[in-house]
Amino acid sequence: MTDRSTNPNARQLKFAGKVRTFNLNDPRVLAMISGGAHLKRVARMITICRLGIGRAPLAGQYGDTPAACHRRFLEKVYSATDVENVIALGLIGGGMAEDEAFALIDEHVTGKPLEANALIASETIAALVDHSEKTKQTH
């Protein structure tokens, strides 16, 4: 597995008063993103409950893929759920414990103005989608 600090999908971004690692290219996070049956195999029930049992956490307009979520951010039609889930998944993929990630979401994202947090989420999802597209082009 790629070291989180050197993973090309990882981003170091300031969030909740500290620079934190966000990475959506972690195997556990990719399993959560795929949704449905894969969510039932995720290690912690808190994550499953928060992201929605049987529902892909990136579901929304245009579909439930990372590319669809990225498009919502580009077109500024993202939802509060998009922002919360991308940031939570990014923190978990960056090495943070699920309960700590959701505590930060509750304190710094839920019920707060979306714009600043949407920038973090947008940068996080773009890192995964942009790198995936570059990898496809070189193979």
GROMACS elastic network, one bead per residue, 0.5 to 0.9 nm:
[ bonds ]
;  ai    aj funct       b0    kb
    1     4     6  0.86333   500
    1    26     6  0.84993   500
    1    27     6  0.86771   500
    2     5     6  0.84295   500
    2     6     6  0.71060   500
    2     7     6  0.57808   500
    2    26     6  0.86427   500
    3     6     6  0.54481   500
    3     7     6  0.58980   500
    4     7     6  0.51867   500
    4     8     6  0.87289   500
    4     9     6  0.86906   500
    4    10     6  0.65618   500
    4    21     6  0.78949   500
    4    22     6  0.88540   500
    4    23     6  0.73789   500
    4    26     6  0.81964   500
    4    93     6  0.79728   500
    4    94     6  0.61530   500
    4    95     6  0.74606   500
    5     8     6  0.86142   500
    5    10     6  0.68145   500
    5    11     6  0.84135   500
    5    12     6  0.85857   500
    5    21     6  0.75666   500
    5    94     6  0.81435   500
    6     9     6  0.84955   500
    6    10     6  0.72371   500
    7    10     6  0.53118   500
    7    11     6  0.85771   500
    7    23     6  0.79911   500
    7    25     6  0.81696   500
    8    11     6  0.80618   500
    8    23     6  0.89548   500
    8    25     6  0.89423   500
    8   127     6  0.78156   500
    8   128     6  0.85334   500
    8   131     6  0.72539   500
    9    22     6  0.83202   500
    9    23     6  0.58730   500
    9    24     6  0.69637   500
    9    25     6  0.61951   500
    9   124     6  0.80664   500
    9   125     6  0.89853   500
    9   126     6  0.87780   500
    9   127     6  0.50912   500
    9   128     6  0.53246   500
    9   129     6  0.87156   500
    9   130     6  0.86554   500
    9   131     6  0.65543   500
    9   132     6  0.88447   500
   10    21     6  0.64718   500
   10    22     6  0.54857   500
   10    24     6  0.73597   500
   10    25     6  0.76452   500
   10    90     6  0.83904   500
   10    93     6  0.85232   500
   10    94     6  0.71325   500
   10   124     6  0.77288   500
   10   127     6  0.70847   500
   10   128     6  0.81771   500
   11    20     6  0.80502   500
   11    21     6  0.56633   500
   11    22     6  0.52110   500
   11    23     6  0.64809   500
   11    90     6  0.89072   500
   11    94     6  0.85641   500
   11   123     6  0.79160   500
   11   124     6  0.67423   500
   11   127     6  0.73954   500
   12    19     6  0.60787   500
   12    20     6  0.54507   500
   12    22     6  0.63941   500
   12    23     6  0.89837   500
   13    18     6  0.80527   500
   13    19     6  0.51673   500
   13    20     6  0.55011   500
   13    21     6  0.65462   500
   13    22     6  0.72744   500
   13   120     6  0.71425   500
   13   123     6  0.88186   500
   13   124     6  0.89101   500
   14    17     6  0.65197   500
   14    18     6  0.52763   500
   14    20     6  0.60279   500
   14    21     6  0.87687   500
   14   120     6  0.82934   500
   15    18     6  0.55611   500
   15    19     6  0.61303   500
   15    20     6  0.64872   500
   15   108     6  0.84659   500
   15   117     6  0.82313   500
   15   120     6  0.78215   500
   16    19     6  0.82071   500
   16    20     6  0.87041   500
   16   104     6  0.72677   500
   16   107     6  0.86560   500
   16   108     6  0.64457   500
   20    91     6  0.74755   500
   20    94     6  0.77525   500
   21    90     6  0.75298   500
   21    91     6  0.63458   500
   21    92     6  0.89566   500
   21    93     6  0.81418   500
   21    95     6  0.75452   500
   21    96     6  0.85274   500
   22    87     6  0.74598   500
   22    88     6  0.87434   500
   22    89     6  0.79147   500
   22    92     6  0.75945   500
   22    93     6  0.63885   500
   22    95     6  0.83526   500
   22   120     6  0.89868   500
   22   124     6  0.63462   500
   23    26     6  0.65150   500
   23    29     6  0.84873   500
   23    89     6  0.76100   500
   23    91     6  0.67082   500
   23    92     6  0.76252   500
   23    95     6  0.84307   500
   23   124     6  0.68800   500
   23   125     6  0.86660   500
   23   127     6  0.81628   500
   23   128     6  0.78004   500
   24    27     6  0.85241   500
   24    29     6  0.60389   500
   24    30     6  0.68020   500
   24    33     6  0.87624   500
   24    86     6  0.80363   500
   24    89     6  0.63771   500
   24    90     6  0.50641   500
   24    91     6  0.83172   500
   24    92     6  0.82733   500
   24    93     6  0.55372   500
   24    94     6  0.77690   500
   24   124     6  0.71854   500
   24   125     6  0.71685   500
   24   127     6  0.81678   500
   24   128     6  0.62257   500
   25    28     6  0.85779   500
   25    29     6  0.68022   500
   25    30     6  0.62888   500
   25    90     6  0.84990   500
   25    93     6  0.68345   500
   25    94     6  0.89919   500
   25   128     6  0.65223   500
   26    29     6  0.52233   500
   26    30     6  0.60740   500
   26    31     6  0.86451   500
   26    90     6  0.87847   500
   26    92     6  0.84201   500
   26    93     6  0.50232   500
   26    94     6  0.77531   500
   26    95     6  0.89745   500
   27    30     6  0.50566   500
   27    31     6  0.62088   500
   27    32     6  0.87048   500
   27    93     6  0.80589   500
   28    31     6  0.51221   500
   28    32     6  0.63748   500
   28    33     6  0.87554   500
   28    42     6  0.68766   500
   28    43     6  0.83082   500
   28    92     6  0.85496   500
   28    93     6  0.73270   500
   29    33     6  0.61154   500
   29    34     6  0.86404   500
   29    42     6  0.88186   500
   29    89     6  0.61070   500
   29    90     6  0.78965   500
   29    92     6  0.71834   500
   29    93     6  0.58461   500
   30    34     6  0.62487   500
   30    35     6  0.89211   500
   30    89     6  0.89965   500
   30    93     6  0.88038   500
   31    34     6  0.52819   500
   31    35     6  0.69024   500
   31    38     6  0.57022   500
   31    39     6  0.65681   500
   31    41     6  0.81691   500
   31    42     6  0.72236   500
   32    35     6  0.54128   500
   32    36     6  0.85020   500
   32    38     6  0.65809   500
   32    39     6  0.52564   500
   32    40     6  0.88366   500
   32    41     6  0.88015   500
   32    42     6  0.69089   500
   32    47     6  0.86000   500
   32    48     6  0.80199   500
   32    51     6  0.82598   500
   32    56     6  0.73391   500
   32    57     6  0.71879   500
   32    89     6  0.82520   500
   33    38     6  0.85888   500
   33    39     6  0.81173   500
   33    56     6  0.59117   500
   33    57     6  0.58291   500
   33    58     6  0.65406   500
   33    64     6  0.82017   500
   33    65     6  0.76055   500
   33    66     6  0.78372   500
   33    89     6  0.84150   500
   34    37     6  0.85088   500
   34    38     6  0.65047   500
   34    39     6  0.75665   500
   34    56     6  0.60909   500
   34    57     6  0.80702   500
   34    58     6  0.86630   500
   34    64     6  0.82076   500
   34    65     6  0.76933   500
   35    38     6  0.55805   500
   35    39     6  0.52522   500
   35    40     6  0.85735   500
   35    52     6  0.87490   500
   35    53     6  0.80661   500
   35    54     6  0.60676   500
   35    55     6  0.56197   500
   35    57     6  0.66153   500
   35    58     6  0.85603   500
   35    64     6  0.86876   500
   36    39     6  0.56881   500
   36    40     6  0.74745   500
   36    53     6  0.72666   500
   36    55     6  0.57198   500
   36    56     6  0.62432   500
   37    40     6  0.54853   500
   37    41     6  0.73299   500
   37    53     6  0.88397   500
   37    54     6  0.64994   500
   38    41     6  0.54394   500
   38    42     6  0.69973   500
   38    54     6  0.83802   500
   39    42     6  0.53313   500
   39    43     6  0.89398   500
   39    47     6  0.88077   500
   39    48     6  0.62819   500
   39    51     6  0.89653   500
   39    52     6  0.87161   500
   39    53     6  0.68359   500
   39    54     6  0.66616   500
   39    55     6  0.83210   500
   39    56     6  0.82137   500
   40    43     6  0.83212   500
   40    45     6  0.84319   500
   40    48     6  0.72443   500
   40    53     6  0.75444   500
   40    54     6  0.77961   500
   41    44     6  0.87211   500
   42    45     6  0.74622   500
   42    47     6  0.77846   500
   42    48     6  0.71547   500
   43    47     6  0.82653   500
   43    48     6  0.87667   500
   44    47     6  0.56464   500
   44    48     6  0.68444   500
   44    98     6  0.77451   500
   45    49     6  0.60835   500
   45    50     6  0.84950   500
   46    49     6  0.51940   500
   46    50     6  0.60763   500
   46    51     6  0.85384   500
   46    98     6  0.73837   500
   46    99     6  0.71748   500
   46   102     6  0.89464   500
   47    50     6  0.52238   500
   47    51     6  0.60519   500
   47    52     6  0.83152   500
   47    98     6  0.63407   500
   47    99     6  0.78796   500
   47   102     6  0.83933   500
   48    51     6  0.53759   500
   48    52     6  0.58560   500
   48    53     6  0.56103   500
   48    54     6  0.85245   500
   49    52     6  0.52249   500
   49    53     6  0.59439   500
   50    53     6  0.81708   500
   50    85     6  0.87557   500
   50   102     6  0.81171   500
   51    55     6  0.75245   500
   51    56     6  0.77333   500
   51    57     6  0.54571   500
   51    85     6  0.68958   500
   52    55     6  0.53023   500
   52    56     6  0.73508   500
   52    57     6  0.67898   500
   53    56     6  0.81722   500
   55    58     6  0.85117   500
   55    59     6  0.73375   500
   56    59     6  0.54142   500
   56    64     6  0.61797   500
   56    65     6  0.83970   500
   57    60     6  0.88652   500
   57    64     6  0.74042   500
   57    81     6  0.82716   500
   57    82     6  0.78184   500
   57    85     6  0.63782   500
   57    86     6  0.82852   500
   58    63     6  0.78981   500
   58    65     6  0.63477   500
   58    66     6  0.67714   500
   58    68     6  0.80482   500
   58    69     6  0.60918   500
   58    81     6  0.82721   500
   58    82     6  0.63035   500
   58    85     6  0.71855   500
   58    86     6  0.76172   500
   59    62     6  0.82676   500
   59    63     6  0.56579   500
   59    65     6  0.71578   500
   59    68     6  0.82209   500
   59    69     6  0.74937   500
   59    82     6  0.80965   500
   60    63     6  0.55152   500
   60    64     6  0.60297   500
   60    68     6  0.78191   500
   60    69     6  0.72470   500
   60    72     6  0.83172   500
   60    78     6  0.81590   500
   60    79     6  0.81479   500
   60    82     6  0.80266   500
   61    64     6  0.79764   500
   61    68     6  0.73505   500
   61    69     6  0.79235   500
   61    72     6  0.71233   500
   61    77     6  0.81387   500
   61    78     6  0.82764   500
   62    65     6  0.84811   500
   62    67     6  0.88787   500
   62    68     6  0.52756   500
   62    69     6  0.76587   500
   62    71     6  0.78689   500
   62    72     6  0.77392   500
   63    66     6  0.87890   500
   63    67     6  0.85752   500
   63    68     6  0.54627   500
   63    69     6  0.75367   500
   64    67     6  0.82002   500
   64    68     6  0.61350   500
   64    69     6  0.68343   500
   65    68     6  0.51126   500
   65    69     6  0.63284   500
   65    70     6  0.85682   500
   66    69     6  0.50582   500
   66    70     6  0.60228   500
   66    71     6  0.85481   500
   66   125     6  0.67814   500
   66   126     6  0.86621   500
   66   128     6  0.76786   500
   66   129     6  0.65345   500
   67    71     6  0.61429   500
   67    72     6  0.87305   500
   67   125     6  0.82283   500
   67   126     6  0.85139   500
   67   128     6  0.88428   500
   67   129     6  0.60176   500
   68    71     6  0.50697   500
   68    72     6  0.64332   500
   68    73     6  0.89180   500
   69    72     6  0.51104   500
   69    73     6  0.65600   500
   69    74     6  0.87936   500
   69    78     6  0.74727   500
   69    82     6  0.72889   500
   69    86     6  0.89642   500
   69   122     6  0.89050   500
   69   125     6  0.75311   500
   70    73     6  0.51566   500
   70    74     6  0.62386   500
   70    75     6  0.86467   500
   70    78     6  0.87301   500
   70   122     6  0.68437   500
   70   125     6  0.59040   500
   70   126     6  0.62162   500
   70   129     6  0.72757   500
   71    75     6  0.60530   500
   71    76     6  0.82690   500
   71    77     6  0.84284   500
   71    78     6  0.85519   500
   72    75     6  0.51718   500
   72    76     6  0.57704   500
   72    79     6  0.83686   500
   72    82     6  0.87614   500
   73    77     6  0.62677   500
   73    78     6  0.53568   500
   73    79     6  0.88843   500
   73    82     6  0.87321   500
   73   118     6  0.77335   500
   73   119     6  0.87051   500
   73   121     6  0.83247   500
   73   122     6  0.58653   500
   73   125     6  0.87311   500
   73   126     6  0.89925   500
   74    77     6  0.78922   500
   74    78     6  0.85488   500
   74   122     6  0.78244   500
   75    78     6  0.78251   500
   76    79     6  0.88802   500
   78    81     6  0.81155   500
   78    82     6  0.60171   500
   78    83     6  0.73606   500
   78   118     6  0.82907   500
   79    82     6  0.50540   500
   79    83     6  0.65403   500
   79    84     6  0.87262   500
   79   114     6  0.87219   500
   80    83     6  0.51605   500
   80    84     6  0.61477   500
   80    85     6  0.85361   500
   80   109     6  0.85789   500
   80   110     6  0.77883   500
   80   111     6  0.86657   500
   80   114     6  0.68566   500
   80   118     6  0.85111   500
   81    84     6  0.50613   500
   81    85     6  0.58637   500
   81    86     6  0.82970   500
   81   110     6  0.89389   500
   82    85     6  0.53496   500
   82    86     6  0.59555   500
   82    87     6  0.84122   500
   82   118     6  0.85465   500
   82   121     6  0.79481   500
   83    86     6  0.54468   500
   83    87     6  0.61373   500
   83    88     6  0.84948   500
   83   109     6  0.80195   500
   83   114     6  0.75229   500
   83   117     6  0.67128   500
   83   118     6  0.56054   500
   83   119     6  0.88366   500
   83   120     6  0.82789   500
   83   121     6  0.55527   500
   83   122     6  0.80403   500
   84    87     6  0.54105   500
   84    88     6  0.60412   500
   84    89     6  0.85227   500
   84   102     6  0.88401   500
   84   105     6  0.64611   500
   84   106     6  0.88678   500
   84   109     6  0.65481   500
   84   110     6  0.71333   500
   84   117     6  0.83410   500
   84   118     6  0.87472   500
   84   121     6  0.79611   500
   85    88     6  0.50542   500
   85    89     6  0.58813   500
   85    90     6  0.82504   500
   85   105     6  0.88048   500
   85   121     6  0.85210   500
   86    89     6  0.51946   500
   86    90     6  0.58753   500
   86    91     6  0.85201   500
   86   120     6  0.87717   500
   86   121     6  0.55080   500
   86   122     6  0.82387   500
   86   124     6  0.71852   500
   86   125     6  0.69007   500
   87    90     6  0.50095   500
   87    91     6  0.61337   500
   87    92     6  0.86053   500
   87   101     6  0.83936   500
   87   105     6  0.76592   500
   87   109     6  0.89114   500
   87   117     6  0.80711   500
   87   118     6  0.87952   500
   87   120     6  0.71484   500
   87   121     6  0.54130   500
   87   124     6  0.74328   500
   87   125     6  0.89326   500
   88    91     6  0.52272   500
   88    92     6  0.62261   500
   88    93     6  0.85748   500
   88    98     6  0.79101   500
   88   101     6  0.56034   500
   88   102     6  0.62953   500
   88   104     6  0.83480   500
   88   105     6  0.66896   500
   89    92     6  0.50679   500
   89    93     6  0.60005   500
   89    94     6  0.83930   500
   89    98     6  0.85972   500
   89   101     6  0.81776   500
   90    93     6  0.50679   500
   90    94     6  0.60131   500
   90    95     6  0.88032   500
   90    96     6  0.89449   500
   90   101     6  0.89889   500
   90   121     6  0.81752   500
   90   124     6  0.66548   500
   90   125     6  0.83439   500
   91    95     6  0.65467   500
   91    96     6  0.55803   500
   91    97     6  0.81884   500
   91    98     6  0.82454   500
   91   101     6  0.60474   500
   92    95     6  0.52835   500
   92    97     6  0.60655   500
   92    98     6  0.58996   500
   92   100     6  0.88290   500
   92   101     6  0.64813   500
   93    96     6  0.71302   500
   96    99     6  0.84707   500
   96   100     6  0.66803   500
   96   101     6  0.62334   500
   97   100     6  0.53340   500
   97   101     6  0.62006   500
   97   102     6  0.87725   500
   98   101     6  0.50927   500
   98   102     6  0.62296   500
   98   103     6  0.85587   500
   99   102     6  0.52499   500
   99   103     6  0.61051   500
   99   104     6  0.87092   500
  100   103     6  0.50313   500
  100   104     6  0.63119   500
  100   105     6  0.86830   500
  101   104     6  0.52420   500
  101   105     6  0.63203   500
  101   106     6  0.87577   500
  102   106     6  0.60737   500
  102   107     6  0.85198   500
  103   106     6  0.50823   500
  103   107     6  0.62013   500
  103   108     6  0.85396   500
  104   107     6  0.50545   500
  104   108     6  0.57461   500
  104   109     6  0.75259   500
  105   108     6  0.53496   500
  105   110     6  0.61203   500
  106   109     6  0.59887   500
  106   110     6  0.51656   500
  106   111     6  0.81863   500
  107   110     6  0.67987   500
  107   111     6  0.87810   500
  107   112     6  0.87971   500
  108   111     6  0.83005   500
  108   112     6  0.68638   500
  108   117     6  0.84840   500
  109   112     6  0.53017   500
  109   113     6  0.76818   500
  109   114     6  0.73878   500
  109   117     6  0.67145   500
  110   113     6  0.85557   500
  110   114     6  0.87557   500
  111   114     6  0.83797   500
  112   117     6  0.86599   500
  113   116     6  0.73097   500
  113   117     6  0.78036   500
  114   117     6  0.54560   500
  114   118     6  0.56162   500
  114   119     6  0.86339   500
  115   119     6  0.64603   500
  116   119     6  0.53837   500
  116   120     6  0.69585   500
  117   120     6  0.51739   500
  117   121     6  0.62967   500
  117   122     6  0.85231   500
  118   122     6  0.58314   500
  118   123     6  0.84490   500
  119   122     6  0.50434   500
  119   123     6  0.61359   500
  119   124     6  0.85274   500
  120   123     6  0.52500   500
  120   124     6  0.61611   500
  120   125     6  0.87560   500
  121   124     6  0.50158   500
  121   125     6  0.61606   500
  121   126     6  0.83811   500
  122   125     6  0.53505   500
  122   126     6  0.59209   500
  122   127     6  0.85412   500
  123   126     6  0.51041   500
  123   127     6  0.61810   500
  123   128     6  0.89751   500
  124   127     6  0.53420   500
  124   128     6  0.69095   500
  125   128     6  0.53495   500
  125   129     6  0.62681   500
  125   130     6  0.84445   500
  126   129     6  0.50840   500
  126   130     6  0.55789   500
  126   131     6  0.80564   500
  127   130     6  0.54535   500
  127   131     6  0.59971   500
  127   132     6  0.84354   500
  128   131     6  0.54102   500
  128   132     6  0.60731   500
  128   133     6  0.86884   500
  129   132     6  0.50766   500
  129   133     6  0.61919   500
  129   134     6  0.87103   500
  130   133     6  0.51988   500
  130   134     6  0.63190   500
  130   135     6  0.86854   500
  131   134     6  0.51038   500
  131   135     6  0.61329   500
  131   136     6  0.86758   500
  132   135     6  0.50909   500
  132   136     6  0.62713   500
  132   137     6  0.87614   500
  133   136     6  0.51581   500
  133   137     6  0.63525   500
  133   138     6  0.89127   500
  134   137     6  0.51297   500
  134   138     6  0.64451   500
  134   139     6  0.89149   500
  135   138     6  0.53394   500
  135   139     6  0.64392   500
  136   139     6  0.53778   500
